[in-house]
Amino acid sequence: MKQLDHPGAEFGNFVEHVPDPIPPSFTGPIVPPTLTTVETLDAYFEVPVDTGNGTKVDFVWLQNGEPIHFGSRINGKLEMGMASLSFKYVLPSDMGHYVCCVTTEHGRAETQSAELVVETTKNLITDTQLKEPKEYNDHAGLQAVQDLEAMLNAPRPDNFQEDGPAASPTIVIQPKPVGSCVEDETVSFRLQYEPSNDPNLVVHW
């Protein structure tokens, strides 16, 4: 009868268990620790991370201590225990030291730095500017156009920001001379300009 009069008495001493907070941590170094590449080529860093048991997870990549804004050229992800930083193509201004930081309500973790070295193409000639068979040049030219269209039409992430303030278009890489050629030989010129994602920008030769 006593139990019926006080049906909740047996639960009077119940205490809800709250798990101990686990801060985020990196379970390995950035790979690769040093990356040397050539201007206009892509680049990629990744690092394994344990976000702990926090529910508010935020991450950022820093270049020489400054936050990197993700956009059409540079993108960062944190998924499936891996933080990554990818470049569609690199510029000399990307050279420097990179670290990744992960923050939750339980704490903050930061990696050791990794270095990106970018060699300029000032004295390099692209493959499409060398004398090659006509069939190869045709394929290389078509592939270059397809790669450019794919880059311009690539989906943008939710946190997309333009890389820097709006400005007049500039040519980043000038076309290189191809030397002498013969009649009926295919010749390709290549230039790189910014901003690459401006739908109103028109290029005239």
C-alpha positions as CSV (number, residue, x, y, z in Angstrom):
1,M,0.0,0.0,0.0
2,K,2.9,2.3,0.7
3,Q,4.2,1.8,-2.8
4,L,0.8,2.6,-4.2
5,D,0.5,5.8,-2.2
6,H,3.9,6.9,-3.5
7,P,4.4,5.3,-6.9
8,G,7.5,7.4,-7.7
9,A,9.3,7.0,-4.4
10,E,11.7,4.4,-5.8
11,F,12.9,7.0,-8.4
12,G,13.5,9.8,-5.8
13,N,17.3,9.2,-5.8
14,F,17.7,9.0,-9.6
15,V,20.4,11.4,-11.0
16,E,20.8,11.9,-14.8
17,H,24.2,11.0,-16.0
18,V,26.0,13.7,-17.9
19,P,29.1,12.5,-19.8
20,D,32.4,14.1,-19.2
21,P,33.2,16.7,-21.9
22,I,35.7,15.6,-24.5
23,P,37.5,18.4,-26.4
24,P,38.5,18.1,-30.0
25,S,41.9,16.7,-30.9
26,F,44.0,15.9,-34.0
27,T,45.0,12.3,-34.2
28,G,47.8,12.8,-36.7
29,P,49.8,15.5,-38.6
30,I,48.8,17.4,-41.8
31,V,49.7,15.3,-44.9
32,P,51.8,16.2,-46.6
33,P,53.9,18.2,-44.1
34,T,55.6,20.0,-47.0
35,L,54.1,20.4,-50.5
36,T,56.1,21.8,-53.4
37,T,54.0,22.5,-56.6
38,V,53.9,24.7,-59.7
39,E,51.8,27.7,-60.2
40,T,48.4,26.9,-61.8
41,L,48.5,23.3,-60.6
42,D,46.1,22.0,-57.8
43,A,47.1,21.3,-54.2
44,Y,45.6,19.3,-51.3
45,F,46.2,19.0,-47.6
46,E,44.4,16.7,-45.1
47,V,44.6,15.9,-41.4
48,P,42.7,13.3,-39.2
49,V,40.6,14.9,-36.4
50,D,38.5,13.7,-33.5
51,T,35.8,16.3,-32.7
52,G,35.1,14.8,-29.2
53,N,31.5,14.9,-28.0
54,G,30.8,18.6,-28.6
55,T,27.7,19.5,-30.6
56,K,28.8,22.8,-31.9
57,V,31.8,22.1,-34.2
58,D,33.6,24.8,-36.1
59,F,36.8,24.6,-38.1
60,V,39.1,27.0,-39.9
61,W,42.3,26.8,-41.9
62,L,44.9,29.5,-41.3
63,Q,47.6,30.7,-43.7
64,N,50.5,32.4,-41.9
65,G,48.1,33.0,-39.0
66,E,45.3,34.5,-41.1
67,P,41.9,32.7,-41.7
68,I,41.3,31.4,-45.2
69,H,38.0,32.3,-46.9
70,F,36.6,29.5,-49.0
71,G,35.5,30.2,-52.5
72,S,35.6,29.0,-56.1
73,R,39.4,28.4,-56.0
74,I,40.0,27.3,-52.3
75,N,37.7,25.0,-50.4
76,G,37.8,23.3,-47.0
77,K,35.8,20.4,-45.6
78,L,35.4,18.6,-42.3
79,E,33.7,15.2,-42.7
80,M,34.2,11.6,-41.6
81,G,37.0,12.3,-39.2
82,M,39.1,14.2,-41.8
83,A,39.7,17.9,-42.3
84,S,40.9,18.9,-45.8
85,L,42.0,21.9,-47.7
86,S,42.0,21.9,-51.5
87,F,43.1,24.3,-54.2
88,K,41.8,24.1,-57.7
89,Y,45.0,25.9,-58.7
90,V,47.7,27.7,-56.7
91,L,49.1,31.1,-57.0
92,P,52.4,32.5,-55.6
93,S,50.4,34.3,-52.9
94,D,49.3,30.9,-51.6
95,M,52.9,30.1,-50.5
96,G,53.3,29.9,-46.7
97,H,52.5,27.8,-43.6
98,Y,49.1,26.3,-42.9
99,V,47.4,25.1,-39.8
100,C,43.9,23.7,-39.1
101,C,41.9,24.6,-36.0
102,V,38.8,22.8,-34.7
103,T,36.6,24.4,-31.9
104,T,33.7,23.0,-29.9
105,E,32.0,24.1,-26.7
106,H,34.4,21.8,-24.9
107,G,37.7,23.3,-26.2
108,R,40.0,24.0,-29.2
109,A,42.7,22.0,-31.0
110,E,45.3,23.2,-33.5
111,T,47.7,21.2,-35.7
112,Q,51.3,21.7,-36.3
113,S,52.0,23.7,-39.5
114,A,52.4,22.4,-43.0
115,E,54.3,24.3,-45.7
116,L,53.2,25.1,-49.2
117,V,55.9,26.0,-51.7
118,V,54.7,27.4,-55.1
119,E,57.2,27.7,-58.0
120,T,56.2,30.2,-60.7
121,T,55.8,29.4,-64.3
122,K,57.7,32.4,-65.6
123,N,60.3,30.3,-67.3
124,L,58.1,27.3,-68.1
125,I,56.3,26.5,-71.4
126,T,53.1,24.5,-71.2
127,D,52.7,21.3,-73.1
128,T,50.2,22.8,-75.6
129,Q,52.9,25.3,-76.7
130,L,55.4,22.6,-77.8
131,K,55.5,21.3,-81.3
132,E,53.5,18.1,-81.3
133,P,51.3,16.1,-83.7
134,K,48.2,17.8,-84.8
135,E,45.9,15.2,-83.3
136,Y,47.5,15.6,-79.9
137,N,47.2,19.4,-80.0
138,D,43.5,19.2,-81.0
139,H,42.9,16.9,-78.0
140,A,44.9,19.2,-75.6
141,G,43.0,22.3,-76.8
142,L,39.6,20.6,-76.3
143,Q,40.6,19.3,-72.9
144,A,41.8,22.7,-71.8
145,V,38.4,24.2,-72.8
146,Q,36.5,21.4,-71.0
147,D,38.6,21.8,-67.8
148,L,37.9,25.6,-67.8
149,E,34.2,25.1,-68.3
150,A,34.1,22.5,-65.4
151,M,35.9,24.9,-63.1
152,L,33.5,27.8,-63.9
153,N,30.4,25.6,-63.5
154,A,31.5,23.8,-60.4
155,P,28.9,23.9,-57.5
156,R,29.6,26.4,-54.8
157,P,29.6,25.4,-51.1
158,D,27.1,26.9,-48.7
159,N,29.8,29.1,-47.1
160,F,31.0,30.4,-50.5
161,Q,32.7,33.8,-50.5
162,E,34.4,35.5,-53.4
163,D,38.2,35.4,-53.1
164,G,38.7,39.1,-52.2
165,P,36.8,42.2,-53.0
166,A,35.3,42.9,-56.4
167,A,37.9,44.3,-58.8
168,S,38.7,44.9,-62.4
169,P,39.7,41.7,-64.3
170,T,43.4,41.0,-64.4
171,I,45.5,38.6,-66.4
172,V,47.4,36.3,-64.0
173,I,49.4,34.3,-66.6
174,Q,50.3,35.8,-70.0
175,P,50.3,33.7,-73.2
176,K,53.8,32.4,-74.1
177,P,55.3,32.6,-77.6
178,V,55.3,29.3,-79.5
179,G,58.2,30.0,-81.9
180,S,58.1,29.1,-85.5
181,C,55.4,26.8,-87.0
182,V,54.4,25.4,-90.3
183,E,51.2,25.7,-92.3
184,D,48.3,23.5,-91.0
185,E,50.0,23.0,-87.6
186,T,47.7,23.6,-84.6
187,V,48.9,26.2,-82.2
188,S,47.4,26.9,-78.8
189,F,47.8,29.9,-76.6
190,R,46.8,29.8,-72.9
191,L,46.2,32.6,-70.4
192,Q,44.8,32.7,-66.9
193,Y,42.6,35.6,-65.6
194,E,40.8,36.6,-62.5
195,P,38.0,36.7,-61.4
196,S,37.4,33.3,-63.1
197,N,33.8,33.0,-61.9
198,D,32.4,36.4,-63.2
199,P,29.5,35.5,-65.6
200,N,29.6,39.0,-67.1
201,L,33.3,38.8,-68.0
202,V,34.0,38.4,-71.8
203,V,37.4,37.5,-73.2
204,H,38.5,38.8,-76.6
205,W,41.5,37.8,-78.6
